[in-house]
Amino acid sequence: MSLTLSTELEAVNTMLSAIGEAPVNQLDTTTNAEARIAKQILDEVSRDVQSQGWHFNTEPEYTLTRTGTNELELPSTCVRFDVNSADYPDIDVIQRGSKLYDRKNHTFVFEQDLKGEIMFLLTFTDLPQTARYYITTRSSRIFQDRVVGSPEMLRILAADEAAALAAMKEADGDTADYTIFDNLDSYNVIAR
């Protein structure tokens, strides 16, 4: 048996095992109510975790191009988009629905394309393994708590979740190549 990255099916089966249920063979046509609930929780947790912003789902210097009506449409998987205020001092953008809105000028219409930092929701299979594992363990805890509610299992799953979060943060920090100079407080002391 060769090891591969975990799949959504494996994640759902891990969640089912947390409540003592038998695994399922597929997700798309399953009639198992618990498997459907597990999949919904897995998606809910994945959106929540990714919405926090990680190195793996954030892209700097991403350009949004105006539409024919000079509006800036966001990709359907965009969680957040922001521009550097030093680069664009005359606008203050926020996401409203699937478009950018300029709060400073009270409009959806922009005079130029914008470049900024974007955060995407990724599919489960596009996530790094540490994120998949954390999402699975957190989903397992939530699923077990909602369906069974065993305090003992909750304690065990919460410990697994904490370890998985620490591993994901460690991996994210390693791939992001953060330095002390990335911290604004450190920068301000050095720049005196």
C-alpha positions as CSV (number, residue, x, y, z in Angstrom):
1,M,0.0,0.0,0.0
2,S,1.4,3.4,-0.9
3,L,0.8,6.5,1.1
4,T,-0.9,9.4,-0.6
5,L,-2.4,12.7,0.6
6,S,-5.8,12.3,2.4
7,T,-9.0,12.6,0.4
8,E,-12.4,14.0,1.3
9,L,-13.7,10.4,1.5
10,E,-11.0,9.5,4.0
11,A,-11.8,12.6,6.0
12,V,-15.5,11.8,6.1
13,N,-14.7,8.2,7.1
14,T,-12.4,9.5,9.9
15,M,-15.3,11.6,11.1
16,L,-17.7,8.6,10.9
17,S,-15.2,6.5,13.0
18,A,-15.3,9.2,15.7
19,I,-18.9,8.3,16.3
20,G,-18.5,4.6,15.8
21,E,-20.1,4.5,12.3
22,A,-19.0,2.3,9.5
23,P,-17.1,3.9,6.6
24,V,-18.7,4.7,3.3
25,N,-17.4,3.9,-0.2
26,Q,-18.3,7.1,-1.9
27,L,-19.6,10.6,-1.1
28,D,-21.4,11.8,-4.2
29,T,-24.4,9.4,-4.1
30,T,-24.4,8.3,-0.5
31,T,-27.7,7.7,1.2
32,N,-26.1,7.6,4.7
33,A,-27.4,10.5,6.7
34,E,-24.4,10.7,8.9
35,A,-22.0,10.8,6.0
36,R,-24.0,13.7,4.4
37,I,-23.9,15.6,7.7
38,A,-20.1,14.8,8.1
39,K,-19.5,16.1,4.5
40,Q,-21.4,19.3,5.3
41,I,-19.4,19.9,8.5
42,L,-16.2,19.2,6.7
43,D,-17.1,21.8,4.1
44,E,-18.2,24.3,6.8
45,V,-14.9,23.8,8.8
46,S,-12.8,24.0,5.6
47,R,-14.4,27.4,4.7
48,D,-13.9,28.7,8.3
49,V,-10.3,27.6,8.5
50,Q,-9.3,28.9,5.1
51,S,-11.1,32.2,5.8
52,Q,-8.5,32.9,8.5
53,G,-5.9,33.3,5.8
54,W,-2.8,31.1,5.4
55,H,0.2,31.2,3.3
56,F,-1.1,28.4,1.2
57,N,-4.3,30.2,0.1
58,T,-3.1,33.8,-0.1
59,E,-1.6,35.4,-3.2
60,P,0.2,38.8,-3.1
61,E,0.3,41.1,-6.1
62,Y,-2.9,39.7,-7.6
63,T,-4.5,41.9,-10.3
64,L,-8.2,42.4,-10.6
65,T,-9.2,43.6,-14.1
66,R,-12.2,45.9,-14.6
67,T,-15.3,44.7,-16.4
68,G,-16.9,46.6,-19.3
69,T,-18.8,48.6,-16.6
70,N,-15.5,49.4,-14.8
71,E,-16.5,47.2,-11.9
72,L,-14.1,44.8,-10.2
73,E,-15.6,41.3,-10.1
74,L,-14.0,38.9,-7.5
75,P,-13.4,35.3,-8.3
76,S,-16.2,33.0,-6.9
77,T,-13.7,31.5,-4.4
78,C,-12.4,34.8,-3.1
79,V,-12.6,35.1,0.6
80,R,-10.8,38.5,0.9
81,F,-9.1,41.0,-1.3
82,D,-7.3,44.1,-0.1
83,V,-5.0,46.7,-1.5
84,N,-2.0,48.4,0.1
85,S,-3.2,51.9,1.1
86,A,0.2,53.3,0.3
87,D,-0.3,52.2,-3.3
88,Y,-3.9,53.4,-3.5
89,P,-4.4,56.3,-1.0
90,D,-7.6,57.6,-2.7
91,I,-9.6,54.4,-2.3
92,D,-10.7,52.1,0.5
93,V,-11.9,48.8,-0.9
94,I,-14.1,46.1,0.7
95,Q,-15.8,43.1,-0.7
96,R,-19.6,43.4,-1.2
97,G,-21.1,40.3,-2.6
98,S,-18.9,39.3,-5.6
99,K,-17.6,42.8,-6.3
100,L,-15.2,45.3,-4.8
101,Y,-16.7,48.4,-3.3
102,D,-14.9,51.7,-2.7
103,R,-16.0,53.0,0.7
104,K,-14.2,56.2,0.4
105,N,-15.9,57.2,-2.9
106,H,-19.1,55.2,-2.3
107,T,-19.0,53.3,-5.6
108,F,-18.5,50.0,-7.3
109,V,-16.9,51.8,-10.3
110,F,-13.1,52.1,-10.5
111,E,-10.9,54.1,-12.7
112,Q,-8.1,51.5,-12.8
113,D,-7.4,47.8,-12.4
114,L,-6.2,47.1,-8.8
115,K,-3.4,44.9,-7.6
116,G,-3.5,43.6,-4.0
117,E,-3.5,40.5,-1.8
118,I,-6.2,37.9,-2.4
119,M,-7.3,35.0,-0.3
120,F,-8.9,32.0,-2.0
121,L,-11.0,29.1,-0.8
122,L,-9.3,25.9,-2.1
123,T,-10.8,22.5,-2.7
124,F,-9.9,19.9,-0.2
125,T,-7.5,18.2,-2.7
126,D,-5.7,21.5,-3.3
127,L,-4.9,21.9,0.4
128,P,-1.5,20.9,1.9
129,Q,-1.7,17.7,4.0
130,T,-1.3,19.6,7.3
131,A,-4.4,21.7,6.5
132,R,-6.3,18.6,5.4
133,Y,-5.5,16.8,8.7
134,Y,-6.4,19.8,10.9
135,I,-9.7,20.3,9.0
136,T,-10.4,16.6,9.4
137,T,-9.7,16.6,13.2
138,R,-11.6,19.7,13.9
139,S,-14.5,18.5,11.8
140,S,-14.4,15.2,13.7
141,R,-14.6,17.0,17.0
142,I,-17.6,19.1,15.9
143,F,-19.3,16.2,14.3
144,Q,-19.0,14.0,17.3
145,D,-20.2,16.8,19.6
146,R,-23.3,17.5,17.4
147,V,-24.2,13.9,16.8
148,V,-23.2,12.0,19.9
149,G,-21.9,14.5,22.5
150,S,-19.6,12.2,24.4
151,P,-17.5,14.3,26.8
152,E,-14.7,11.7,26.9
153,M,-14.5,11.6,23.0
154,L,-14.7,15.4,22.9
155,R,-11.6,15.6,25.2
156,I,-9.6,13.1,23.1
157,L,-10.6,14.8,19.8
158,A,-9.9,18.3,21.2
159,A,-6.3,17.2,22.0
160,D,-5.9,15.8,18.5
161,E,-7.3,19.1,17.1
162,A,-4.8,21.1,19.1
163,A,-1.9,19.0,17.9
164,A,-3.1,19.2,14.3
165,L,-3.4,23.0,14.5
166,A,0.1,23.4,15.9
167,A,1.4,21.2,13.0
168,M,-0.4,23.3,10.5
169,K,0.8,26.6,11.9
170,E,4.4,25.2,11.9
171,A,4.1,24.1,8.3
172,D,2.5,27.4,7.3
173,G,5.3,29.3,9.0
174,D,8.0,27.2,7.3
175,T,6.6,27.7,3.8
176,A,5.9,31.4,4.4
177,D,9.5,32.2,5.2
178,Y,8.5,34.8,7.9
179,T,11.2,36.9,9.5
180,I,11.3,39.2,12.4
181,F,11.1,42.0,9.9
182,D,7.6,41.0,8.9
183,N,6.3,42.3,12.2
184,L,5.3,45.9,12.2
185,D,6.5,46.5,15.8
186,S,9.9,45.1,15.0
187,Y,10.1,47.2,11.8
188,N,9.2,50.4,13.7
189,V,12.0,49.8,16.2
190,I,14.5,49.1,13.5
191,A,13.4,52.0,11.4
192,R,13.9,54.6,14.1
